[in-house]
């Protein structure tokens, strides 16, 4: 027995503004589409439920192509610094948090971004010591490629002044040589993070529950998430996903990118590419090649414009990167590589050209922000997808223009150019780095302007996407990124019954009015998981 969906603007995403009057779904699949009269006549004996969309707008289920689901849940559970627009507001919030927290308890806060402050002077160890010497304090930067701690946290982590800097990581110091509490990239950050109080199964599950409930409210039916290395290792995190999504029946399509350091654990547990459970599938091997622009650790081919003594950080040498790619290929897996800077991007292309994926598989380049024209031409000839985060345009500009040499920016953040060259693009948020709400990413892709700001500059006028192409990033693009373009991302016969319903017609409003769009219903596998009513 199935469901008849009708009386709404039902966009198929097959082509721009293509609509159907109604559809019939059964057992999680779109059985047929057409007029109400046709469907009622053909499936009269099988219609057990009728959903009146009441003039609202239905799309294929939106999917975030790159996020950290547990991390997003953590952000919802922890002190959120992302909306604090000055050093003073953050320090005041920390003082209040310390006053309410027993001495000795760790305080972990998320999301500081000095580029949004009136003065970008960082909060460092001494400032945090002035707030508390009784609480270990950890402040994670919005990009999660840097964190800063106080002396108490250094003591708890057993870190002494003469510590040696690990390969691929950065440990910063005051001019006189003392540690200033700033650690950049995982290899350095882990020296602190490994000393945090034990993360138990309940904590991971609570974070997942918070994150998935938030995703429902935002209209997301799934996400490609990278969490398996950070929370007591692969098995503990995977079990948490199964407990929440399968056992507790919090239906959500989770494609798990497998961090390269969790790869062997996955293999030992019997995992393999595109296998898993009904709603949880293992995806590509996740590899990092560089860091972030905000922390000047993204790997550029030229020195940073505002700090000429560095061009970023290479997490791996080219040889090491290719060794990881070969391991992925030997296991039948594509790769998903974090590459923000153009030199990191070049290293990935070299590896893919040297060790290509299996026929029919696509590697993904995550972020693909700073690129050069010749690199785009090479990428267009390969089996790759660009996993982009449109919201980075609104968060990175204008400060990125001060950091990245102008000649490198000419072909960067160039979403429309990528699509015009035939490169498939998927859209994500990188939550908790950016807000999870897909509408914010879609608005950024369409307008390339900041929201809630006096700055109305259009950053890349010629790179603005149509509303259709912007939504396609989160529907057809996300489906293609996991090799599911023949069963998800469009409203067609035989496709999964995953839908996002909005309160207004997103294809019939002015670009800025997209921000008024709210998910009023989220449907996964023919099941209504969220209904605002």
Secondary structure, DSSP 4 states (H G I P E B T S, - for coil): -EEEEEEEEEE--SSTT-EEEEEEEETTEEEEEE-HHHHHHHTTTTEEEEEE-TT-EEEEPEEEEEE-HHHHHHHHHSEE-TT--SHHHHHHHHHHHHHTS-TT--EEEEEE-GGGSSS-PPP-HHHHHHH-SSS-EEEEETTSSEEEE-HHHHHHTT--TTPPPPTT-EEEE-TTS-EEEEEESHHHHHHHHTTSPP--HHHHHHHHHHHHHHHHHTTEEEEEE--TTTSSHHHHHHHHHIIIIIIS----EEEEEEEGGGHHHHHHTT--TT-BSSSEEEEEEEEE----TTTT-S--SS-BTTBTT-----SS-HHHHHHHHHHHHHTT--EEEEE-SHHHHHHHHHHHHHSPPPTT--EEEEE--S--HHHHHHHHTSSEEEEE-THHHHHHTTTHHHHS-HHHHTTSS-HHHHHHTT-EEEE---TTSS---HHHHHHHHHH---SSSS----TTGGGPPPHHHHHHIIIIIHHHHTT-TTTSSS--TTSB--EEEESS-TTSS-GGGGGG--EEEEEETTEEEEE--
